[in-house]
Amino acid sequence: MRTTIAGWLLSSLMLLTLGTAVSGCSTIEGAGKDIEKAGEAIRDAARNAGS
């Protein structure tokens, strides 16, 4: 009985961890896009200041 319960708990924990990791990917992708846009804005401001 203990192995069944332990296996069920381990499987549940792994599934929860996987779900959290997958949902975090879209958040990281969005942050990357925001950082890229900020970098472009800084680059453009530097070009305009140097002209």
N, C-alpha and C positions, 0 to 999 in steps of 0.2 A: 504493500500500500504506500509506503514512504517513497519508493522510487517513482511511482506514478505521480504522486503529488509534487515531488521535487522536479520531475521532468516537465510537468505541466507549468510549474512556476518558472522554470528556466526558459521554456518556450515562450511564455507570456512576456518575460523580461526582454528576451531577444527581439520579439515582434515589436514591442514598445520602443526599444532602442532604434530599430530599423525605421520605424515610422517617424520618429523624431529626426533622424538623420536625413531622410528623404524630404521632409518638409523644410528642413533648414537649407537645403540646396537652393531653393528658389529665393530665399532671403539673401543668401550670399551672392547669388547671381545679380540680384537687384542692387545690392551694395556695390558690386563691381562696376555696374553701369553708372551709378551715381559718382563714384570716384573717377571714372573715366571722363565724365562730363565736366567735373570740377577741374581735372587736369587740362582739358581742352580750353576751359575758360581762363585758367592761369596762363597757359601758353599764348593765347590770343591777347591777353592783357600785356604780357611781356613784349610781344611783337609791336603792339600799338605804342607802348611807352618808349621803345627803342627807335621809333620812326621819327 
